[in-house]
Amino acid sequence: MFKDAPPREHPEYTHLRFMAAGSPSWWKKNRHKVLAVAGLLTGIWLAGHHHDTPQTCQPTGSSSVAR
């Protein structure tokens, strides 16, 4: 019923030249690695600075209990 027409050039757009995409920069190729290492180092640094829990909830030696 329907036949596909073969491709042909458009008469108004034959003068356009399209540029091929260039190769990505170093940052675009490696940014996921840089951000992963930075996040890992930040996590290690934070874990090293927050290893002690505050000692605020310890009971006192003498407590008075109303009986």
C-alpha positions in Angstrom: 0.0 0.0 0.0 2.6 2.6 1.1 6.0 2.6 -0.5 9.0 4.3 1.2 10.5 6.9 -1.0 14.3 6.7 -1.3 16.2 9.4 0.6 17.2 12.5 -1.3 18.8 15.9 -0.5 16.5 18.8 0.4 17.0 21.5 -2.2 17.2 24.4 0.3 19.6 22.7 2.8 22.3 21.3 0.5 24.7 24.2 1.3 24.8 23.5 5.1 27.9 21.8 6.5 27.6 20.1 9.8 30.6 19.8 12.1 31.4 16.5 13.7 31.5 16.5 17.5 35.0 16.9 18.9 36.5 14.6 21.5 35.5 15.5 25.1 37.9 17.3 27.3 39.9 15.7 30.1 37.4 17.0 32.7 34.4 15.6 30.9 36.0 12.2 30.5 37.3 12.0 34.2 34.9 14.1 36.3 33.1 11.1 37.8 36.4 9.7 39.0 37.6 13.1 40.4 34.3 13.6 42.3 34.2 10.0 43.5 37.8 10.4 45.0 36.9 13.8 46.5 33.7 12.3 48.1 35.7 9.4 49.5 38.4 11.6 51.0 35.7 13.9 52.5 33.9 10.9 54.0 37.1 9.6 55.5 38.0 13.0 56.9 34.6 13.4 58.5 34.6 9.9 59.9 38.0 10.6 61.5 36.8 13.8 63.1 33.6 12.3 64.5 34.7 9.0 66.0 34.0 10.0 69.7 30.4 10.1 70.8 29.6 12.8 73.3 29.4 11.6 76.9 26.3 13.6 77.9 23.9 10.9 79.0 25.9 9.1 81.7 24.1 8.8 85.1 25.8 10.5 88.0 27.4 8.5 90.9 24.8 9.6 93.5 21.3 10.1 92.6 18.4 10.9 94.9 15.3 8.9 94.3 12.1 9.9 96.0 10.5 7.0 97.8 
